[in-house]
Amino acid sequence: MTSRSPAHHPPSRAQRARQHRRGVRMSSQSRSLGWLGTGRMGAAMAGRLLDAGERVTVWNRTRSKTEPLVATGAVAVEKITDLGACDIVFVTVSMPGDLEEVVSGEKGLLSGDRKPGLIVDCSTVSEETSAKLRQAASSAGVAFLGAPISGNPHVVAEGGACIVASGPTESFQLAKPFLDQMAKVAVHAGEQEQSRLVKLCHNLYLGMMVQALVEVTSLAEKGGTDRAAFLEFLNGTVVSSDWVRKRSEALIKRDFTPTFTTELLRKDFDLGLGTARSLEVPMPVGSAVYQLIQSAIGTGLRDEDFLSLYEQQAKSASLGAPS
């Protein structure tokens, strides 16, 4: 992966005119919203819009995953291209290949006769993938905003998530009222793909923080301190965080029900460390944690919450059976 995004060609006059007409349509009081991808994160985010009284049309590869949203007022469609009738379409999928397929693929969102005015992609992907999709959208006369989100589905549902967006300022302003409905913070980081690297930096830090947490927790345990007591102390100090306090109960109980899997964390470390290499930024701690994530996947923790890095650490420290 390189630091250079694919060449960006500005839209033609005709494309700008189409985007302007769609912008005028979207600036009216009534805007229709589409949601593409209703997995755990997508469902939580779309649910926030529905709770705010918005009209939301949804599509997911597995139709049954749209049913909870339909029960609360969403309308499900049969084909991705049916979302083209919406003013703004939000996208949330797990992998870069999936994103390209559902947006610019043969049967993707941009392949229909009708196209949305703006695509807001909330997935976590590389700058390169984002720039490629931005160009595809621009060629189709559609505006594109990268807007990855920080927060697991529970945090999103509670209104505690944060969004970082990048793309034209006008696109951000169109999307911001809806981003504000989904998150407590929505920041515009730049005109191109800056939000992608910001989100990857966030996830790199999150992975490194969790590994540090499980290391010191296991050390305290090995020295005879109860895990719950150690975490109660830690959470009363300035070095703790809202995230650690919120996840402490799961760590105490060794409950690794997935909110964000170890496999997805590895994907983001692949992308983030790849960018670091291309930018010549040393990442010694991140590189070491990447190998521990890889080892965790190899020992059967692929589909567990990434807090399960504790299991590998506990085993290495010979802490014995779960307590």
C-alpha positions, 0 to 999 in steps of 0.5 A: 500500500502506498501513501499516494491516493489514485489520481483525482480528476475533478468532475466535469462541468456536466457532473458538477451541474448534476451534483448541484441539482441533487444538492438543491434537491437535498437541501429541501426540508424533506430528505430521503435516506438510504442505508446499505449494510445493516450488520451490527454497526449499520443497524445501530446507526440506522436505528439512531436515524429512525429514532430521530424520526427520519425516513430510512430505506434499507438494504442488506445482503442477508434480508433478515438483518433488516427486519428489526429496522423494518419493525421500527419504521424502515422500508426494506428494498430488494436491490441495492440499486433501489436505494438510488431513489434516496437523496443520501445513502449511508454505507457500512460494510466490514471489508474493502472488497465488500465496499467496492462491490456494493458501491461501484460493482456490476450490481452496485449502487452506482450501476442503477439508472437512478443514483443518490445525490450523496454517498456517505461511507462509514466503513473503515477502509484505506485511503486508496480504496476511499479515493478509488470509490470517490472517483467512481462516484464523481464519474457518476455525478455523485458526491462522496463523503468518507465518514468512519465512526468510532464506537461499538453498536452499544455506544452508537445506540446510546448516542456516544459515538464519534464520527470523523469525515472527509470530502468536500465541505459542501457534502459534509454540511449536507450530511452533518445534521444526520451525522449529529443524530448518530454521534455526539461528535462529527468532525470534518478532517479535510477535503480528501481521504484524511478521515480514513487515516484518522480512523485507522490511527484510532483503531491502532491506538485502541489495540495497543491500549487493550494489550497494555491493559491486559498485560498490567492486569495479568501482572497484578493477578499473578502477584495475588491481586483479584482482577476486579480489585485491580480494575476498580483501583485503576478506574479510579485513577487518571490513567483510566478512560471511559472505554476501560471503565465501560469494558471492565465488567466484561474483562472481569467476567471474561465475557468476550461476546463480540462488539469488534472482533479480533479479525476486524482489528487485524484488518485495521492493523494491516491497513494502518501499519501499511500506511505507516510504512508508506509514510516512513513512520516507525510503529514499534509498539503497534508492530508488536501488538499486531503479532499478538493479534495474529497469534490470538487469531491463530489460537482460536480467538478470531471471532471473539471480541478483541478484549479476548487478547486477555486470554492469550496474555493470561495463558502466557502468564500461566494464570490458570483456569478462568476465575 
